[in-house]
Amino acid sequence: MEEKFIEQMLKKSIESIVINKIEEELEQEVKKFAYKLESRKDEYIAEVMKGIRIYHERDAGTLGMNYRIIFENTTRLEK
């Protein structure tokens, strides 16, 4: 009976250690991935902003301003 108790306690202890280690590694990987996405976010925003052009001209008949906003659609293939 005592052997089974020791065995059960060892199993629970090892299980607890393994679960904690896995959660720690998972948390580290999630942080790395989030950091990677955050750093790429600024690059994506810069790329989108490069593709936006705003032109304006004065309408002689109404003395108003006409604005033309052009969104350039670019596709980049990455390997």
C-alpha positions in Angstrom: 0.0 0.0 0.0 2.8 2.4 0.9 4.5 1.7 -2.4 1.4 2.7 -4.4 1.1 5.9 -2.3 4.7 6.8 -3.1 4.2 6.0 -6.7 1.1 8.1 -7.0 2.8 11.1 -5.2 5.8 10.8 -7.6 3.5 10.7 -10.6 1.6 13.8 -9.4 4.8 15.6 -8.7 6.3 14.8 -12.0 3.0 15.7 -13.8 3.0 19.1 -12.0 6.6 19.8 -13.0 6.0 18.8 -16.6 2.8 20.9 -16.8 4.6 24.0 -15.4 7.5 23.5 -17.8 5.1 23.2 -20.8 3.1 26.3 -19.8 6.3 28.2 -19.4 7.6 27.2 -22.8 4.3 27.9 -24.4 4.2 31.4 -22.8 7.7 32.1 -24.1 6.8 31.0 -27.6 3.6 33.2 -27.6 5.6 36.2 -26.5 8.2 35.6 -29.2 5.4 35.3 -31.8 3.7 38.4 -30.6 6.9 40.4 -30.7 7.6 39.2 -34.2 4.1 40.3 -35.3 4.4 43.6 -33.6 7.7 44.4 -35.2 6.3 43.5 -38.7 3.2 45.6 -38.1 5.1 48.8 -38.5 6.6 47.6 -41.7 3.2 46.7 -43.1 1.8 50.1 -42.2 4.7 51.8 -43.9 4.1 49.7 -47.0 0.5 50.7 -47.1 1.2 54.3 -46.5 3.6 54.4 -49.4 0.8 53.2 -51.7 -1.6 56.1 -50.8 -1.5 59.2 -53.0 -3.7 62.3 -52.4 -4.2 64.8 -55.2 -6.1 68.0 -55.0 -7.2 70.7 -57.5 -9.3 73.8 -57.3 -12.5 73.7 -59.3 -12.6 77.1 -61.1 -16.4 77.0 -61.5 -17.4 76.6 -57.9 -14.1 77.7 -56.2 -14.2 74.4 -54.3 -11.5 71.8 -53.9 -11.6 68.4 -55.5 -9.6 65.6 -53.9 -8.6 62.4 -55.4 -7.3 59.6 -53.1 -5.5 56.7 -54.9 -4.8 53.5 -53.1 -2.1 51.5 -54.9 -2.6 47.8 -54.7 0.7 46.0 -54.4 1.3 42.3 -54.0 4.6 41.0 -52.7 5.5 37.3 -52.8 7.6 36.0 -49.9 9.3 32.7 -49.7 
